[in-house]
Amino acid sequence: MNQPSPSTDIRRDLVALLPRLRRFALTLAGSAAATDDLVSEAAGRAIQKSHHWKGEDRLENWLFSLMRSIWADEEKKRRRMEPDAVGGNASAESRKSSNAILSMPDGLASTLLLADVEGFTYAEAAAILGIRTDQFAERLCAARLTLASSGIATSERRA
């Protein structure tokens, strides 16, 4: 007899989007632990703030933007707490990975993921990242060139 609330729909859809959200979070955070924390925080905020999503746009656009905002806010907090560690060792160590995409400079991995893996248009992906469309195109070109010049076979098999 109770009508489902909009947050119920968001929760159902959120569960289906978790693998995609985790992939995007990994490009931002770089480590598995930080990725899981970011996805958890974004999912919690999405449920809590579900009334802000009006259903006009795709839910994943809103969720990716929310996640990017959370990551940017956390990054600002980390920089304030560790003023000496601008680009410090902890960040560099967490970014080291055998995965060619995760070893890209900041911002390039997210750009590549949104365009080439998730299939967002340039305009949608630029809005998610909070940048202009031409900046997104430049980053995507740089990401593709970085990946191509890395010399790492991209068809790596996993167990």
C-alpha positions as MATLAB code, in Angstrom:
seq = 'MNQPSPSTDIRRDLVALLPRLRRFALTLAGSAAATDDLVSEAAGRAIQKSHHWKGEDRLENWLFSLMRSIWADEEKKRRRMEPDAVGGNASAESRKSSNAILSMPDGLASTLLLADVEGFTYAEAAAILGIRTDQFAERLCAARLTLASSGIATSERRA';
ca = [
       0.000    0.000    0.000;
       2.920    2.329    0.533;
       4.160    4.072   -2.580;
       7.900    3.658   -3.172;
       9.808    6.823   -2.440;
      12.266    8.349   -4.926;
      15.129    7.257   -2.657;
      14.013    3.630   -3.058;
      14.425    3.963   -6.824;
      17.820    5.597   -6.344;
      18.920    2.812   -4.011;
      17.930    0.146   -6.530;
      19.640    1.964   -9.367;
      22.632    2.761   -7.175;
      23.283   -0.928   -6.579;
      23.330   -1.544  -10.324;
      25.799    1.327  -10.810;
      28.254    0.283   -8.073;
      30.767   -1.417  -10.409;
      30.888    1.670  -12.622;
      31.173    3.967   -9.617;
      34.020    1.856   -8.242;
      35.903    2.021  -11.562;
      35.575    5.796  -11.603;
      36.578    6.080   -7.943;
      39.672    3.996   -8.634;
      40.805    6.539  -11.228;
      40.444    9.270   -8.626;
      41.743    7.551   -5.508;
      44.343    5.183   -6.912;
      44.240    2.613   -4.114;
      41.662   -0.031   -3.301;
      41.088    1.150    0.267;
      40.620    4.792   -0.719;
      38.382    3.692   -3.592;
      36.110    1.707   -1.311;
      35.892    4.626    1.120;
      35.024    7.016   -1.696;
      32.318    4.748   -3.139;
      30.841    4.223    0.317;
      30.796    7.956    1.025;
      29.277    8.761   -2.371;
      26.594    6.088   -2.027;
      25.693    7.321    1.443;
      25.456   10.929    0.310;
      23.456    9.967   -2.773;
      20.863    8.220   -0.625;
      20.872   11.034    1.900;
      20.557   13.732   -0.778;
      18.341   11.831   -3.204;
      15.827   14.677   -3.071;
      18.369   16.827   -5.008;
      18.192   14.526   -8.017;
      15.107   15.536   -9.968;
      15.202   12.700  -12.478;
      15.820   15.095  -15.367;
      19.325   13.848  -16.149;
      20.868   10.398  -16.073;
      21.417    9.191  -12.516;
      24.986    8.129  -13.245;
      25.882   11.681  -14.320;
      24.693   12.981  -10.973;
      26.477   10.209   -9.060;
      29.776   10.660  -10.905;
      29.615   14.424  -10.306;
      28.807   13.843   -6.651;
      31.765   11.474   -6.334;
      34.123   13.920   -8.016;
      32.980   16.671   -5.652;
      33.528   14.460   -2.611;
      37.006   13.536   -3.837;
      37.897   17.192   -4.510;
      36.682   18.218   -1.039;
      38.683   15.428    0.603;
      41.765   16.374   -1.425;
      41.486   19.975   -0.208;
      41.230   18.752    3.388;
      44.308   16.539    2.952;
      46.314   19.414    1.498;
      45.365   21.699    4.387;
      46.363   19.066    6.926;
      49.689   18.319    5.186;
      50.932   21.574    3.644;
      54.416   20.115    3.006;
      53.024   17.147    1.092;
      51.812   18.785   -2.096;
      52.142   15.792   -4.385;
      53.889   14.024   -1.502;
      55.144   10.476   -1.174;
      51.923    8.935    0.113;
      50.026   10.092   -2.950;
      52.797    8.999   -5.296;
      53.109    5.598   -3.636;
      49.386    4.971   -3.732;
      49.347    5.846   -7.450;
      52.077    3.331   -8.368;
      50.425    0.427  -10.045;
      51.072   -2.076  -12.759;
      47.886   -0.843  -14.374;
      48.798    1.585  -17.172;
      45.654    3.637  -16.735;
      46.093    4.216  -13.018;
      49.705    5.280  -13.526;
      48.600    8.196  -15.711;
      48.942   11.748  -14.372;
      46.057   13.079  -12.270;
      42.859   13.648  -14.194;
      43.815   11.706  -17.299;
      42.640    8.317  -16.054;
      39.206    9.657  -15.126;
      38.922   11.342  -18.493;
      39.805    8.161  -20.366;
      37.429    6.080  -18.271;
      34.446    8.398  -18.738;
      34.863    8.689  -22.509;
      36.222    5.344  -23.652;
      34.893    2.926  -21.048;
      31.681    4.486  -19.777;
      30.738    6.019  -23.126;
      29.742    9.482  -21.925;
      29.666   12.258  -24.502;
      32.372   14.901  -24.187;
      29.835   17.380  -22.825;
      28.485   14.941  -20.225;
      31.957   13.858  -19.107;
      33.172   17.452  -18.925;
      30.185   18.324  -16.723;
      30.939   15.359  -14.458;
      34.549   16.507  -14.060;
      33.557   20.157  -13.709;
      35.624   21.356  -16.678;
      34.956   22.883  -20.090;
      34.332   20.566  -23.041;
      37.481   21.731  -24.846;
      39.561   21.017  -21.722;
      38.032   17.561  -21.593;
      38.969   16.933  -25.239;
      42.557   18.049  -24.545;
      42.820   15.750  -21.507;
      41.363   12.838  -23.432;
      43.883   13.326  -26.220;
      46.712   13.483  -23.667;
      45.400   10.355  -21.928;
      45.223    8.417  -25.177;
      48.728    9.535  -26.171;
      50.060    8.590  -22.729;
      48.496    5.163  -22.954;
      49.764    4.640  -26.502;
      53.310    5.705  -25.606;
      53.461    3.570  -22.461;
      54.340    0.507  -24.521;
      52.227   -1.677  -22.258;
      50.018   -4.237  -23.937;
      46.441   -3.279  -23.199;
      45.034   -6.784  -23.666;
      46.475   -8.099  -20.440;
      44.771  -11.280  -19.163;
      43.677  -11.533  -15.570;
      43.031  -14.638  -13.505;
];
